[in-house]
Each structure stands twice: as C-alpha cells, then as structure tokens.
Amino acid sequence: MTSFWNKAAAEAAQRQSQCDVVQADIRSEAKPSRIRRDAPSVPEAVTTTDDPLMLRLAEELEYSRRMLDALGDSLSSDPLIVKRHMVAMQSLDIVGQMLGHLAEVIRSSDAKGAVERIGMSDLKARLTRQSTL
C-alpha cells in the first residue's frame, strides 16, 4: 500500500505535467500574449504644430491665463472682496479656462480635432457654429 506522501507526490507531479503542457502551448503561439498591449495612438489634435508663430501665440495665451490666475489668487485672499465680487471672481476663472483651451487649439496640428476635445460646451459651441453670412 502506498503512503499518503507518495500519493500526494504523484498527484503533484501529474498536475505539474499538465501545467507544463499548458505553458508550452502558450509559448509556442506566434501571436503576442494578451498581457502586453501596444500603447494607444496619440490623437493628432494633441500633436503640436510646427508653425513657430502659432506656438508663440499659444505661449502668450498661456501666460495671460497664468496672470489671470495670479490675480484671482491675490483677490481671493481677501474675504471681503470675495464676498462682494463672487460672480466677477468666477468670471476670472472662466476666462482663464477659455484662454487655456484656445491655446491648446492654436498649439495643435489639428485645430478642428482640438476644438472637439474642448470640455466647455459654450466655448465649443461658439467655435463650431455655422456662419449666417
């Protein structure tokens, strides 16, 4: 009669041989494994333009946005100003966001694609409206 340990060792060897067969099958496949995937392609709207003037314009818009942000930060440190001018302060933030989106459109090699990526629906609608002229 075989002992418990001999029986367990025989079962483990059988399971290991099954695992070896599965691994050999996977390694012999010509297609890549499902674990590794190619990186997603970068949308053309994210790719920057080669036009140096457009890049400089985008940089100036970003600079203007940063100045507005600094102004808003400075004004928001005074609770009285915040209380009296809350709507105007929010407008500063909205204008800053708009400048950032416009800078992205100008910087992009695909302006129409960059407009489609804008999250502000009002700005996006104004940029994509059809002319009535």
Phi, psi and omega per residue, in radians:
M1 nan 2.369 -3.133
T2 -1.440 2.563 -3.112
S3 -1.370 2.898 3.098
F4 -1.008 -0.738 -3.067
W5 -1.190 -0.666 3.101
N6 -1.162 -0.700 3.122
K7 -1.118 -0.780 -3.140
A8 -1.117 -0.683 3.123
A9 -1.154 -0.674 3.128
A10 -1.149 -0.735 3.114
E11 -1.137 -0.717 3.123
A12 -1.112 -0.687 3.123
A13 -1.148 -0.662 3.128
Q14 -1.157 -0.765 3.118
R15 -1.124 -0.674 3.138
Q16 -1.139 -0.670 3.124
S17 -1.157 -0.612 3.077
Q18 -1.133 -0.740 3.099
C19 -1.100 -0.694 3.123
D20 -1.090 -0.682 3.116
V21 -1.138 -0.766 3.135
V22 -1.105 -0.779 3.141
Q23 -1.131 -0.674 3.111
A24 -1.115 -0.697 3.100
D25 -1.097 -0.758 -3.125
I26 -1.146 -0.752 -3.125
R27 -1.180 -0.456 -3.098
S28 -1.453 -0.216 3.140
E29 -1.186 2.464 -3.137
A30 -1.385 -0.475 -3.106
K31 -1.356 2.654 -3.141
P32 -1.191 2.758 -3.135
S33 -1.197 2.806 -3.113
R34 -1.347 -0.175 -3.119
I35 -1.294 -0.739 -3.083
R36 -1.651 2.262 3.138
R37 -2.204 2.689 3.061
D38 -1.264 2.611 3.105
A39 -1.172 2.514 3.115
P40 -1.140 2.599 -3.126
S41 -1.264 2.583 -3.136
V42 -1.423 2.227 3.113
P43 -1.067 2.555 -3.114
E44 -1.113 -0.467 3.137
A45 -1.132 -0.393 -3.135
V46 -1.527 -0.386 -3.130
T47 -1.221 2.325 -3.111
T48 -1.350 2.665 -3.138
T49 -1.310 2.831 3.083
D50 -1.628 -0.114 -3.092
D51 -1.345 1.989 -3.090
P52 -1.123 -0.560 3.125
L53 -1.154 -0.736 3.125
M54 -1.125 -0.676 3.099
L55 -1.120 -0.705 3.117
R56 -1.178 -0.686 3.085
L57 -1.077 -0.750 3.114
A58 -1.102 -0.693 3.105
E59 -1.107 -0.695 3.120
E60 -1.157 -0.679 3.083
L61 -1.129 -0.708 3.089
E62 -1.125 -0.670 3.094
Y63 -1.112 -0.752 3.104
S64 -1.089 -0.687 3.112
R65 -1.103 -0.753 3.131
R66 -1.132 -0.648 3.100
M67 -1.143 -0.711 3.088
L68 -1.114 -0.708 3.101
D69 -1.086 -0.720 3.126
A70 -1.144 -0.688 3.089
L71 -1.096 -0.800 3.119
G72 -1.076 -0.727 3.108
D73 -1.095 -0.733 -3.132
S74 -1.138 -0.778 -3.130
L75 -1.203 -0.585 -3.084
S76 -1.310 -0.130 3.095
S77 -1.354 -0.230 3.110
D78 -1.802 1.961 -3.088
P79 -1.061 -0.559 3.123
L80 -1.168 -0.726 3.112
I81 -1.130 -0.736 3.128
V82 -1.078 -0.756 -3.118
K83 -1.146 -0.719 -3.079
R84 -1.395 -0.496 -2.988
H85 -2.222 0.690 -3.085
M86 -1.026 -0.799 -3.101
V87 -1.134 -0.746 3.115
A88 -1.120 -0.656 3.118
M89 -1.143 -0.691 3.096
Q90 -1.157 -0.595 3.096
S91 -1.118 -0.649 3.073
L92 -1.038 -0.731 3.132
D93 -1.148 -0.739 -3.136
I94 -1.134 -0.753 3.112
V95 -1.084 -0.693 3.090
G96 -1.083 -0.729 3.090
Q97 -1.111 -0.729 3.132
M98 -1.077 -0.765 3.121
L99 -1.069 -0.688 3.104
G100 -1.110 -0.748 3.113
H101 -1.149 -0.740 3.122
L102 -1.111 -0.653 3.092
A103 -1.089 -0.705 3.108
E104 -1.112 -0.692 3.128
V105 -1.136 -0.785 -3.115
I106 -1.179 -0.630 -3.119
R107 -1.278 -0.400 -3.007
S108 -1.319 2.582 3.039
S109 -1.398 -0.265 3.087
D110 -2.192 1.544 -3.039
A111 -1.086 -0.739 -3.129
K112 -1.113 -0.714 3.085
G113 -1.133 -0.639 3.119
A114 -1.189 -0.630 3.087
V115 -1.114 -0.682 3.131
E116 -1.125 -0.432 -3.123
R117 -1.485 -0.105 -3.122
I118 -1.189 2.314 -3.123
G119 -1.546 -0.342 3.125
M120 -1.375 1.907 -3.030
S121 -1.124 -0.631 3.140
D122 -1.128 -0.828 3.132
L123 -1.116 -0.773 3.131
K124 -1.054 -0.733 3.126
A125 -1.124 -0.719 3.124
R126 -1.152 -0.644 -3.112
L127 -1.330 -0.414 -3.096
T128 -1.826 0.062 -3.121
R129 -1.169 2.676 3.118
Q130 -1.559 2.420 3.131
S131 -1.206 2.464 3.119
T132 -1.672 0.035 -3.134
L133 -1.452 nan nan
